[in-house]
Amino acid sequence: MKDSLKILSAMADDTRLKILECLLSGERCVCEIIPCTKRKQSTVSIQLATLERAGILKSRRDGKKIFYRITDPRVCDVFKALEDD
């Protein structure tokens, strides 16, 4: 239960939800995530770090670019449960 609360708490932010929604289709570079959120790069970086600390995302570096992906399948399940029919 504690782990589920941590995930839901991390998702309880508009910017973080937009980031996760952007990543539902797969791994993306930060430069691709920023336009999805319509926020400044610094704001997106802070929120990505929050999601990574919560264990929802993983990052990898490829040269100068950092790529993020969702690692917890429960996050995708939450989005599926909230989809409009």
Secondary structure, 3 states (H helix, E strand, C coil): CHHHHHHHHHHCCHHHHHHHHHHCCCCEEHHHHHHHHCCCHHHHHHHHHHHHHCCCEEEEEECCEEEEEECCHHHHHHHHHHCCC
